C-alpha cells in the first residue's frame, strides 16, 4: 500500500509540474518578459551580430568596408545610368538614388534575413537557454552595422554635391521651376533622420519576431517573400523619382492613378522618412502617420505571435 501511494503521488506531481509550464507559456507576461529580457542582454546579441560581420569578411584585407565599396559602385552605376535614361540632373539624382538604395538594402535585409533568424540559430536555440528576442536583435543589429558602413557612401556623396543640395532645388533639373516639386535643401530638419532610423529599427525588430516565428513553422514563407522583394523594389520610388509624375512632362499624365498607388505602398513611406532628410527633402506628415500606425499594429501582431507560439519555436526548428 505504501509503494502504491508513493507511485500515485509521484505521478500526480509529474502531471502537475508538466501542466504548469504549458498553462503559463501562453501569457502576455511571458511574451513581454521575453522581449524585455532579450533587449537587456545587449552584450550577447551585439557580440553575436558583430561576429557575423567579422566572420563574413574573415581574412579580408579591408573587411566590412567591402560593404561600403559595393554599395558605392552600385549606387554610382545606377545613378549614372538612370540619370541618362530619365534625363535627370546628376548632381541631385545621384544622392537620391544612392540614399534610397541604401535605405532599401536595410529594409530588404531585415525582411529576408529576419525570416531566417530562428532557423539560422537552430543550434543556439537548442543548446542554450536564451530569450527568442536575442536572435531577432542579432539580425537587426547585424543589418544596422551594415547600414552604418553603407552610410559612409551617403556622407561622401552628400559632401561632393553639397552645393547642389544646400539650397532649394528641383530633383529633375536641379533648380526650382514652376509646376515642379521644390525641395528645401539641407537644414536642421535633416536631423529627423535619427528618429526615422530608430523607428525603422523598431519595425525591423517586430518584423523579425513575427516573420521569424511564421517562417519557422511554414518553411515556404521565406521563398514566397524573397520572390516578392525584387518586385517591391521596382514598385517603390527608389531608382525612379516620384517627382517626374508632376509638372508637364510626358509622365505627368500618369500621375492621377500612379501617385495614389505609390502612397498606398507602405515601403514608400518607410524609405521616405529616412531618405528625405538625408538629401534635403521635406517629409510629409502623412508618411509619419502611416509609419507610426504600421509600427503600432505590427508590434501588436508580434506580441500576439510571441504569446501564442514562443514556446513552440524550439520544437519547430
C-alpha positions in Angstrom: 0.0 0.0 0.0 2.8 2.3 0.8 4.5 1.7 -2.6 1.3 2.2 -4.4 0.6 5.5 -2.7 4.2 6.7 -3.5 3.7 5.9 -7.2 0.4 7.7 -7.3 1.8 10.7 -5.5 4.8 10.9 -7.9 2.6 10.6 -10.9 0.4 13.3 -9.7 3.5 15.5 -9.1 4.8 14.9 -12.6 1.4 15.7 -14.2 1.1 18.9 -12.1 4.7 20.0 -13.0 4.2 19.4 -16.7 0.9 21.1 -16.7 2.0 24.3 -15.1 4.6 25.4 -17.8 2.1 24.6 -20.5 -0.6 26.7 -19.0 1.7 29.6 -18.2 3.7 29.6 -21.5 0.8 31.3 -23.4 0.6 34.6 -21.5 1.2 38.2 -22.2 3.5 38.5 -19.3 5.9 35.8 -20.7 5.8 37.3 -24.1 6.6 40.8 -22.9 9.2 39.4 -20.4 11.0 37.6 -23.3 11.3 40.9 -25.1 12.5 42.8 -22.1 15.0 40.1 -21.1 16.2 39.8 -24.6 16.8 43.5 -25.0 18.5 43.6 -21.7 21.1 41.0 -22.9 22.8 43.6 -25.1 26.2 42.2 -24.7 25.1 38.8 -26.1 23.2 39.9 -29.2 25.6 42.8 -30.1 28.5 40.4 -29.8 26.8 37.8 -32.0 25.9 40.4 -34.6 29.4 41.8 -34.8 30.8 38.3 -35.1 28.6 37.7 -38.0 30.1 40.7 -39.8 33.6 39.6 -38.9 33.0 36.0 -40.0 31.6 37.1 -43.3 34.8 39.1 -44.2 37.3 36.9 -42.4 40.8 37.0 -43.9 39.8 40.0 -46.0 42.2 43.0 -46.1 39.7 45.8 -45.7 37.0 43.6 -44.1 33.5 45.1 -43.7 34.4 48.1 -45.9 33.7 45.8 -48.8 30.1 46.6 -48.0 30.8 50.3 -48.5 32.6 49.8 -51.7 30.0 47.5 -53.3 27.2 49.9 -52.3 29.2 52.8 -53.7 29.8 51.1 -57.0 26.2 50.0 -57.4 24.9 53.5 -56.5 27.2 55.2 -58.9 26.4 52.8 -61.7 22.7 53.1 -61.3 22.8 56.8 -60.8 24.7 57.4 -64.0 22.6 55.0 -66.0 19.1 56.2 -64.9 20.0 59.9 -64.9 20.8 59.5 -68.6 17.7 57.3 -69.3 15.3 59.7 -67.5 17.1 62.9 -68.4 17.7 63.9 -64.8 20.2 66.3 -63.1 23.0 64.0 -61.9 24.0 66.3 -59.0 20.7 65.9 -57.4 19.6 62.5 -58.7 22.7 60.6 -57.7 22.3 61.4 -53.9 18.6 60.5 -54.3 19.2 57.0 -55.8 22.2 56.2 -53.6 20.4 57.1 -50.4 17.2 55.3 -51.4 19.2 52.2 -52.4 21.0 52.0 -49.1 17.8 52.5 -47.1 16.1 49.8 -49.1 19.1 47.5 -48.5 18.5 47.8 -44.8 14.7 47.1 -45.2 15.1 44.2 -47.5 17.9 42.7 -45.5 15.8 42.8 -42.3 13.0 41.1 -44.3 15.0 38.4 -45.9 17.3 37.6 -43.0 14.6 38.2 -40.4 12.6 35.3 -41.7 15.6 33.0 -41.2 16.5 34.3 -37.7 15.3 31.3 -35.7 16.1 28.8 -38.4 19.7 30.0 -38.7 20.1 29.9 -34.9 18.8 26.4 -34.6 21.9 25.2 -32.8 22.0 28.0 -30.3 18.2 27.7 -29.6 18.6 24.0 -28.8 21.8 24.4 -26.7 21.4 27.5 -24.6 18.5 29.0 -22.7 18.1 32.5 -24.0 15.1 34.6 -25.0 14.0 34.4 -28.6 14.3 38.2 -28.8 18.1 37.8 -28.6 18.2 36.1 -32.0 15.9 38.7 -33.6 18.0 41.5 -32.2 21.1 39.7 -33.5 19.7 40.0 -37.0 18.6 43.7 -36.6 22.0 44.7 -35.1 23.8 42.9 -38.0 21.8 44.9 -40.5 22.4 48.1 -38.5 26.1 47.6 -38.7 25.9 47.1 -42.5 23.7 50.2 -42.8 26.4 52.2 -40.8 29.0 51.1 -43.3 26.8 52.0 -46.2 26.1 55.4 -44.7 29.6 56.4 -45.5 28.6 56.4 -49.2 25.7 58.8 -48.3 28.1 61.1 -46.4 30.7 61.1 -49.3 28.1 61.8 -52.0 26.4 64.4 -49.8 29.7 66.2 -49.4 30.6 66.1 -53.1 27.2 67.5 -54.1 26.7 69.7 -51.1 26.5 72.9 -53.1 23.6 71.4 -55.1 21.7 70.2 -52.1 22.3 73.0 -49.6 19.7 75.3 -51.2 16.2 74.8 -52.6 16.3 72.6 -55.7 14.3 70.5 -58.1 15.2 66.9 -58.4 14.7 66.6 -62.1 16.5 69.8 -63.3 18.5 70.8 -60.3 16.7 74.2 -59.9 13.2 75.2 -58.7 10.9 75.8 -61.6 7.1 76.3 -61.9 5.0 73.2 -61.8 7.7 71.0 -60.2 8.4 70.0 -56.6 10.9 72.3 -55.0 12.8 70.7 -52.2 14.2 72.9 -49.4 17.7 71.6 -49.3 19.8 70.7 -46.2 18.6 72.2 -42.9 18.2 71.5 -39.2 15.2 69.2 -40.1 17.7 66.9 -41.6 18.4 65.7 -38.1 15.0 64.0 -38.2 16.9 61.1 -40.0 18.0 60.0 -36.5 14.5 59.3 -35.1 13.5 58.0 -38.5 16.1 55.3 -38.3 15.1 54.4 -34.8 11.6 53.9 -36.0 12.8 51.7 -38.9 14.9 49.6 -36.4 11.8 49.2 -34.2 9.8 47.9 -37.2 12.7 45.6 -38.2 12.5 44.2 -34.7 8.8 43.2 -34.8 9.1 42.1 -38.4 11.9 39.7 -37.4 10.0 38.3 -34.5 6.7 37.9 -36.4 8.1 36.6 -39.7 10.7 34.5 -37.9 8.0 32.6 -36.0 5.8 32.2 -39.1 8.7 31.1 -41.3 9.9 28.6 -38.7 6.6 26.9 -38.8 5.9 27.3 -42.5 9.2 27.0 -44.4 7.7 28.1 -47.7 7.1 31.6 -46.5 10.7 32.8 -47.0 10.6 31.6 -50.6 7.4 33.5 -51.3 8.5 36.8 -49.7 12.0 36.7 -51.2 10.4 36.4 -54.6 8.3 39.5 -53.9 11.1 41.7 -52.6 12.5 42.3 -56.0 9.1 43.2 -57.3 8.5 45.6 -54.4 11.9 47.2 -55.2 10.7 48.3 -58.6 7.3 49.3 -57.3 8.9 51.7 -54.7 10.3 55.0 -55.9 14.0 54.2 -55.4 15.6 54.1 -58.9 12.8 56.3 -60.3 11.7 59.6 -58.7 8.1 60.4 -58.0 8.8 64.0 -58.9 8.6 63.0 -62.6 4.9 62.4 -62.2 4.3 66.1 -61.5 4.6 69.0 -63.9 4.0 68.9 -67.7 6.3 66.1 -68.6 5.4 63.0 -70.6 4.8 61.1 -67.4 2.6 63.7 -65.8 -0.5 62.1 -67.4 0.1 59.0 -65.3 0.1 61.0 -62.0 -3.7 60.7 -61.5 -3.5 56.9 -61.0 0.2 56.2 -60.2 0.6 58.6 -57.3 -2.3 57.1 -55.2 -0.8 53.6 -55.8 2.6 54.9 -54.6 1.1 56.4 -51.5 -0.7 53.1 -50.8 2.7 51.3 -50.8 3.9 51.3 -47.2 7.5 50.8 -48.2 7.5 54.2 -49.9 6.8 55.9 -46.6 9.4 53.8 -44.7 12.0 54.8 -47.3 10.9 58.4 -47.5 11.1 59.3 -43.8 14.8 58.4 -43.8 15.9 59.2 -47.3 14.2 62.7 -47.5 16.1 64.3 -44.6 19.4 62.8 -45.7 19.2 64.6 -49.1 17.5 67.8 -48.0 13.9 67.0 -48.8 10.8 67.6 -46.6 8.9 64.6 -45.2 5.1 64.6 -45.5 3.4 64.3 -42.1 1.2 61.7 -43.8 4.2 59.4 -44.2 4.9 59.6 -40.5 1.3 58.8 -39.7 1.5 55.7 -41.9 4.8 54.5 -40.4 3.6 55.1 -36.8 0.3 53.3 -37.5 2.1 50.3 -39.0 4.6 50.2 -36.1 1.8 50.0 -33.5 -0.1 47.4 -35.5 3.0 45.4 -36.2 4.0 45.2 -32.5 0.5 44.1 -31.6 0.8 41.2 -34.1 4.3 40.4 -32.9 3.3 40.3 -29.3 0.3 38.1 -30.2 2.6 35.7 -32.0 5.1 35.6 -29.1 2.3 35.0 -26.7 0.8 32.0 -28.6 3.9 30.4 -30.3 7.0 31.5 -28.5 7.3 28.2 -26.6 6.9 26.1 -29.8 9.8 27.7 -31.8 12.4 25.4 -30.2 10.4 22.4 -31.4 9.8 23.7 -34.9 13.4 24.5 -35.6 
